[in-house]
Amino acid sequence: MRLLRIASAAELLSLAALLTNLFTVHAKVITTFGGPLHGISYVAVIAAASLAPSTGLRGTMWRAFVPGIGGLLALRNLRAEGIRHGNV
C-alpha cells in the first residue's frame, strides 16, 4: 500500500508539472525530466496495484490503468473494500 501511495502521488504531481509546463513556459528541462518520471511512476502504480493484497477486487487493477489519477482510484477502491470487510 505504501508503494502505491508514493507512486500515485509521484504520478499525479509529475503529470501536473508536465501539463502546467505545456500550457505556460514550455521549459525543455521540465519535459526532459518530467516525462520519464511520469512514465516510470505510471508503470510503478500499475505494478503496485497488481501486487496489492486485493483478492477478489476486480476493479482495483483496472483503475490503476487510468493515467494521472489511476493510483488514487485504486487506493480508494482498496480502502473501501477494506472498510467493507473490516480490514481497515
C-alpha positions as CSV (number, residue, x, y, z in Angstrom):
1,M,0.0,0.0,0.0
2,R,2.8,2.4,0.8
3,L,4.4,1.9,-2.6
4,L,1.1,2.5,-4.3
5,R,0.6,5.7,-2.3
6,I,4.1,7.1,-3.2
7,A,3.8,6.1,-6.8
8,S,0.4,7.6,-7.3
9,A,1.5,10.9,-5.7
10,A,4.5,11.0,-7.9
11,E,2.4,10.2,-11.0
12,L,-0.1,12.9,-10.2
13,L,2.5,15.6,-9.4
14,S,4.6,14.8,-12.5
15,L,1.5,15.0,-14.7
16,A,0.5,18.3,-13.2
17,A,4.0,19.6,-13.7
18,L,4.0,18.5,-17.3
19,L,0.6,19.9,-18.1
20,T,1.5,23.2,-16.4
21,N,4.7,23.4,-18.4
22,L,2.8,22.6,-21.6
23,F,0.3,25.5,-21.1
24,T,2.9,28.0,-19.8
25,V,6.6,28.3,-20.4
26,H,7.5,25.1,-22.4
27,A,10.8,24.6,-20.5
28,K,12.7,21.8,-22.1
29,V,14.3,20.8,-18.8
30,I,10.9,20.1,-17.2
31,T,9.9,18.0,-20.2
32,T,13.2,16.1,-20.2
33,F,13.0,15.1,-16.6
34,G,9.2,15.1,-16.0
35,G,8.3,12.8,-18.9
36,P,10.4,9.8,-17.8
37,L,9.4,10.4,-14.2
38,H,5.7,10.3,-15.1
39,G,6.2,7.2,-17.2
40,I,8.1,5.3,-14.5
41,S,5.6,6.3,-11.8
42,Y,2.7,5.3,-14.1
43,V,4.3,1.8,-14.5
44,A,5.0,1.7,-10.8
45,V,1.4,2.4,-10.0
46,I,0.2,-0.5,-12.2
47,A,2.8,-2.8,-10.7
48,A,2.0,-1.8,-7.1
49,A,-1.8,-2.2,-7.8
50,S,-1.2,-5.7,-9.1
51,L,0.8,-6.6,-6.0
52,A,-1.7,-5.1,-3.6
53,P,-3.5,-7.6,-1.4
54,S,-6.7,-7.3,-3.3
55,T,-8.0,-10.8,-3.7
56,G,-11.5,-10.6,-5.2
57,L,-11.2,-6.9,-6.1
58,R,-11.6,-6.9,-9.8
59,G,-11.8,-3.1,-10.2
60,T,-8.5,-2.2,-8.3
61,M,-6.1,-3.4,-11.0
62,W,-8.1,-1.8,-13.8
63,R,-8.4,1.5,-12.0
64,A,-4.6,1.7,-11.9
65,F,-4.5,2.0,-15.7
66,V,-6.2,5.4,-15.7
67,P,-3.4,7.9,-16.4
68,G,-2.8,10.6,-13.7
69,I,-5.4,9.5,-11.1
70,G,-5.4,5.8,-11.5
71,G,-3.3,5.2,-8.4
72,L,-5.6,7.3,-6.3
73,L,-8.7,5.5,-7.7
74,A,-7.1,2.1,-6.9
75,L,-6.2,3.3,-3.3
76,R,-9.8,4.5,-2.8
77,N,-11.1,1.1,-4.0
78,L,-8.7,-0.8,-1.7
79,R,-9.8,1.4,1.3
80,A,-13.5,1.0,0.5
81,E,-13.2,-2.8,0.3
82,G,-11.1,-2.9,3.5
83,I,-13.7,-1.0,5.4
84,R,-16.5,-3.1,3.9
85,H,-14.7,-6.3,5.1
86,G,-13.5,-4.9,8.4
87,N,-9.8,-4.8,7.4
88,V,-9.1,-1.2,8.0
